[in-house]
Amino acid sequence: MKMTEPILHIENVSKSFPGVQALDQINLDIRQSEVHALLGENGAGKSTLVKIIVGAYAKDAGRIIFNGQPCEFIAPAQAYQRGMSIIYQETSLIPQLTVLENIFLGMEYTHSCLGIIDNKRIISEYDVVCEKFGFHFHRNVLARNLSVAEQKMVEILKAMVHQASFIIMDEPTDSLTDTEIRHLFEIIRDLKHHQITVLYITHYLEEVFEIADRLTVLRDGKKVDTVKTSDVEIRDIVRMMVGQELSRAEHSAGRQEHTPEVIRVEQFTRKPAFANISFQAHQGEILGITGVIGAGKSELARAIFGADRRDSGQVYLDGRPCDIHSPQEAVRHGIGMLPEDRKRSGLLLNHEVYKNLTIAALDRFIKHQILSKVKELSATEDMVKQLDIKITSPYQSVKYLSGGNQQKIVIGKWLTARPRILIMDEPTRGIDVGSKNEVYKIMKRLAEASTCILFISSEVPEIIEISDRILIMKKGRIASEYRRGVTQRELMHAILEGEKE
């Protein structure tokens, strides 16, 4: 392939599903050694295009040329063999295997004459790559014992080991700390130096300007434009993605004054994750909780919800002590929770949409000990309309929905249950700017209807936009509290101060 030719040429590619035109004559050239950002709302066609590129889906029309050769991959393994590697948004590591076993899975070196795995060579190559790219994972740690951020970094290391010439990164910075993101960007720049191309899919638009050379925006299955990153600003990208600029005023939550206290947490402790946590939240209030990854935010949320056992501490509901030892008890007391990992903890992926939307409120659909499917389907229809969830049928399996629509299902499940207190742990993680705006509107609507929301997020701009009050967690403790009106600079300084010590 000549250096002037694109490493990937996509020509008039189309793909449809029953009732949906997922891609409509997409044309795109990706150059060798560039970082090319692929942007668009959930449902815009990004995932479908990537799956066609690597052979997970068959296209209906068009052609794809990779490294100067026409390619008709029939499976991702074939694309992998041709030099394509993909790092998915949701990690695909095998929990029961070690870091080393996951990285070399499928390409284990063997002694040629005996067919026995050559562990010495595998370890040696692992050490070389770790040294080259500055990774420091112990090779014998089980994947299930790694944090989400650590698992993501192992996925990236795996791609480095396999020496791909074209790497697709789907939301690679999700759940990474600022330090880890800086590290990732250094790795990507090093990849460019070694003539490796990166197709970078993200919802964090600020990242695009730091790392991408060019960007392409998809909307409703069509290509809007491909532009040089240096030629546009964030508002231009947002306009291309959603067809209009978003109003910041729409994101603002109403400040609730003098409303009754709904929940109080006193001296909550679960070592080593957090210790001596105390706070209160009020009816109709959105209480933001933020801090760096590892500060203990998610662990605190799980303990309040009864998903993890606490060492000590007490929850008070409406001023009365309440012992919650399981999620079932939390639900009975009117508490709901959107977990950080929606696929693992928030959804029944292999079950239908209607079952996911009604699972937290089955008592509403039972009469004389009989579950009314008719009532479940009616409630599902109402929630799908209310949240504008894009499905083909209430019987559709949730695993086939886009990330944004899956998140709406999790939210809809709790709207159906009508909790008084809703814990939302990173509710906009991995969804696009348009879907984020919809989530913000839902939160505001819930608060106006007197729901108390504990809003946990690592994204400082949205914490400032949405929250009535903000608690900052550091190293498992509440370090400070801020009211509406705090600036992003002030909050970032408060969050990061002392973190590098």
N, C-alpha and C positions, 0 to 999 in steps of 0.2 A: 504494500500500500504506500502511495506517495504521501509525503508529509503534508501536502496541500489538501488532500482528500479528508473528508470527515471519517472518524473511526466508526461512527454509527450514522447511517442514513435511513430515515423513515419516510416512506413515500405513500401518501393517500391511504393510510391505514384506518380501517373502520372495524367496529365491533358492536354488535347489538345483542341484547338479552331480551327475553319475552317482555314486551312493552316498554323497553328502554333502549335508546340509542346511546351506548356508553361512549363510543368514539366515532367521530364523523370526519373522515378524510384528513387525518393528521399528517402534516409534513414537518419534519424536524431533522436538522443536521447537528450532530455533536462532534466537536473537534477534538483531535488528539491532544492530550495533556492539559485540557481545560477543566475547570470546575463549572458545571452547568446546572443551575438550579431549576427544578421543575415545581411550579407553584400552582395552586388552585384550591378552591373549597373542597370539602369532602363531597364526593359524588361528581367532581369535575372530570374524572377520567384518569387521574394520575396512576392509581393502583392498577387499573385495567391496562394502561399502556405499558407499565413496567412488567406486568405478568405476560403480556404478549411478547415483549422483548426477550424475556428469558425462557419462553416456551411453556409457561404454566397455563396460558390460554391460547387458543388458535384464533387468528384474526379472520374476519370475514372477507376482507379485501385489502389490497395494497402489497407492498414489499418492504423488506428490511435487509439492508446490506451492512455487514459487520466486518471490519478489517478488510474491506475491498471485495468481500465474497458474499453472495446472497445466502441468507440463513433462514432456515425453516425449523427452528428448534422444536422438538416435540415434548421436551421435558427440561426443567431447570438444570438437571444433571448434565445434559448435553451442552447447554450454554456454559456451564461451569468448566467443562472440559475444554471449551474454546477460549477461555480466558475471561469470562464474566463472573463476577462475585457480587452477591447481594446481601446487604446487612439490613434485616427487617426491623421495623419499628418495635414489634414485640419479639423479644429474644427467642431464639429457637434452640438454645442449648438443651442437652439432655441432663436433667437434674441429678441423676444417679451417677453420672460420669465426672471424672476430675477435669480440671482446666486443660491439662495436657491431652487427655483422651478426647475431649470435645474438639480441640483444635486440629488434631490429626486424624479425626474420624474419617474413614474412607480413603486415606492416603498413608496408612501405616507402612513404614519401611520394614522390609524383612531381609533376613539373611538369605541370599539367592539360592543356596543349595539346600537349606533346611526348611524354608518357609516359616521360620520363627520370627516374630516381631523383633526388630532391632531397636530396643529401647534406648540404647546408648546413643545411636544416631539421632533418634527422635528428640531426646533430651538436649543433645548438642545443638540441633537446629533451633529448638525452642529458645535456648539460652542466647543464641546469636541474634535472633529476631527481637527478643526482648531488649537486648542491649542496644540494638540498632535504633529502635523506636522508643526506648525509654519506658518500657512496661516493667512492672514489678509484682506480678502475680505469682504466688507459690503454685507450682505446677500440680501438686497433689490435693489441692482444695476441691471439694465437691462443688459443682455448679449451683446446687440448691442452697449452699451456704453463702453465696455471694449476694450482695445487694443488687437491685435493678441496674444501678449505674455500673457496678463492677461487671455484671453480665454483658452489658452493652460494650464495654471496653474489651472483653474477651472475644466478642463477635468481631470487633475491628481487628484485633490481633490475629484472629483466624484468617481473615482476608489477606492480611500481610503475609502470613506463612504460605498461603496458596499462590502468591505472586500473580494475581490477576492483572490484566492490562486495562480492564474496564470495571470499575466498582460502582455499584448502585447503593447509596446510603439513604435509607428511609427513616427520617426523623432521628438521625444518629445522636443528637445532643439531648434527647428526651431523658430526663432524670439524671443528667450529668451536672456536677458542680461547675462553677466558673473556672476553677483550676483545670478540671478535666476537659472542659470545652476548649480552653486555650491549648491544652495538650493535643486534643484532636485536630485543631486547626493547624498546629505545627506539623502533625503527621500528614494532613492533606496537602500542605504546601510541599512537603518532602516527596509525596507521591507525584505531584506535578513535575518536580525536578527530575524524577525518574521516568518521565514520559507515560505516566498512568493517568487515565481519564476518570473523573468522578461525576456521576449524575447524582445530584444532591437534592433530596426532597425534604422540605421543611415547612413548618407553619410559623417559625420564628423569623419574621422578615428582617430583623436587624442582622441576623447571621448572614443573610444573602449578601449584604453590602461588605461584609468583612471577608468572605471566603469565595464568592462566586464571580467568575469572569462574565458570564452571560446568564440570562434567565428566560424561561419560557413559561407563559401563563396559559392554563387551560380553564375553560368555563363551559359547563353543560356539554362536555364531550367534544368541544371544538377548541382549536388553537386560537387564542386571542392575538398573541404576538410573541416574538423572540427579540430581545433587546440586550444591549450591553448594560451591565449593572451600573456603570459610571454615568449612563445617560438618563437615569430615572431616580425618583425619590420614593419613599414608602407610600406616600399618598397616591402616586401614579400606579404602583403595583396593586394597592387595595382597590382602586377604581377599575383596573383590568379584571381583578378577581371577582368582584361582586357587582360591577356595573355602576357603582356609585361610591361616594365617600361616606364613611360611617360617622355618625354624629357622636361625639364624646358625651354629650348631654344624655344620650340614651343609656349610657352605661352607669350613670350615677344612681346610687341607692339613696332613698330618702332617710334622713337622720331621724331616728326614733328617740323622742325625749319623754322622760317620766313614764315609761311603760313598766309593767310588773317584771320582776326577775323571774325567769323561767327555769334556768339551770345554774347551779353553782357547783364548782369543783374545788375541793379543799385538800391540799397536801397529797395530791396524787403522785405515786411513786411506782416505777417499774424499772429497777436498775438492770443494766447500765443505761437504758434508753432515755429515761427522764426521772426527775426527782423533785418533790415538793412543789408541784404545780397547783396553783390556786387562781381561779378567775370566776367571773359570773357573766351571764349574758341574758338579755331581756327579750320580751315579746316583740316581734317585728324587727329585731336588730340583726344586722349582718356583722358578725365579729370575725375579723380577719386574723389568721394566725400564719406567720411567715418566718423565714429563716433559711439558712443554707441547707442543702441536703445532708442528712445525718444529724440534724439538730434535735430530732425526736418528735417532729410534728405528726407524722403518720402513726407512730407507735402510741402517742397520746390519744389520737382519734380512735384507734382500735380498742384501747383500754376503756375509754368512756362508753363505747358501744358494746363492750362485753366480749369482744372477739379475742382479746388477750387478757390474761389475769393480771391484776395489779398486785403489788406488794403491800401497799397501804394507801389510805386516802378514802374520801367519801364524796359521793355525788348527792346533791340536793335538787329535787324537782319541786318547784313551787314552794320552796322553803322547807320541805320535809325530806329527811334522809331516805335514800333509795338505793338498795343494793342490787346492782345489775351484774350478773355473772355470765351472761350469754347474749348473743344477738337476739334470740327469741324473746328474752325478757326485756331487752331494750325496745323492741318493736311494740311489745304489749304496753310499755310505758310511753309510747308516742315518739320514739326516737328512730330516725332513719339514717342510713349512711351510704353515700356514694364512695366506694373504695378507690384508692389510687390506681390499682390494677384492675380495670373493669373486666377484662377477659377471665382472669383467674378467680376473682372474688365477687364480681358484680353481676355476672350473666350466666345463664344456662345455655352455653353456646350451641349445643346440639338440639335444643328445644325450640319450639315455635315462638313467634313474637308474642302471641296472646298469653302464653304461659309465663313468659318473662315479665309481662306488664302486670299480671295479676297475682303473682306468687307471694308478694308481701302483704296482700289484703284478701286472702282467700275467705276469711270469715264473712266478708261482705257478699260473697257469691254462694254461700251455703245456706240452704233452708231445709229443715227436717233432715239434717245430716246428708243432704245430697248437694253436690257441687253443680251449679247451673252453668253449663257451657254457653248457653245463650246470653246470660248476663255477662260472662267473661268477654265474649266477643263484642258485645255492645259497649262495654267499658273500654275495650281495646280500640274500637273504632273512634270513640270520642277522644282518647288520648293521642292517637295517631294524627287526628285532625288538629288537635290543640297544639301539638309540638311540631307539626309538619314533618313527621317521620316518613321517609321515603321507603316504602315496602311494596312488594307485588301482591302480598296476601298476608292475613294474620297468621296463616299456617307456615309462612316462610321461616326457615331456620335462621336464628340470629347470627350465626357465624358467617353468613354470606352478606351481611350488611356492612356498609362503610364504617370507619371509626366514629365519625360524627353521629351517624344514625344509631350506632350501638350505644353511644353515650346518652343519646336522647331516650333510648329504651330504659337505661338505668335510672335516669331522672324520672321518666314516666312511671316506672315501678313505684317510686316513692310518692309521686303525686297521687297515684291511685290509692296508696295506703294512708294519705293525708296525715303525715306526722306533724307534731307540734314543734319538734326540734329536728333539724336536718343537718347532719355533718356531711360536708362536701370536701373530699380530699382530692385536690388537683383536678377539679371537674372539667377544666379545659385542656388537660394534657393530651397532646396528639390530635387536636382537632383544629380546623382551619379558622381563619379570621371571621368569616361569616357565621359559622356555627358557634364560635365564642360569643359573638354579639347576641345570638339567640339565647345562649345559656345565661348571659348577664340579664337579659330581659326577664327570663323565667325567675331568676333569683330575686329581682326587684319585685316582681309580681307576688312571689311567695311572701316576701317581707311585708309588703303592703297588706297581705291577708293575714298578718300577725304570726307567721312562722318565724321561729328563731333559727338563724343559720350560722353554723360554725364553718367558716370558709377558709380552708387550708390551701395555700398556694405558694410556690416558689417564685412566681412571676410578680415582681414588685409593681409594675404599672397597673395590673388588674387589681391587685390588693388595694392600691390607693383609690382606684376608680370606684370599686364596689363597696368597700367596707365602711361601716360607721365608726368602728374602733379597730385598732390593729395591735396585736400582741406579737412581739418578736421573741422567738425561741433561740437560745444559744446553748449548745452542749447540754441539752436536756433540761434546761431551766428557762423560765420567762425572764428575759433580761430587761424589757422596757415595754411601755404602752404608749400609743399615739392616737390622737383624735383625727377626725376628718380635717383636711387642710395641710397635712404634712406633705412635704415635697419629696419627689423621687430621690433627689440627692441626699436629703436628710435621712430618709429611710435606708437607702443603700449604705450610707456611712454607719448607721446604727447596726445594721445586719452584719457588716464585714469587719467592724472594729474589733480587734482582738482575735479574729478567726485564724490569722496566720501565726499566732504566737505558739 
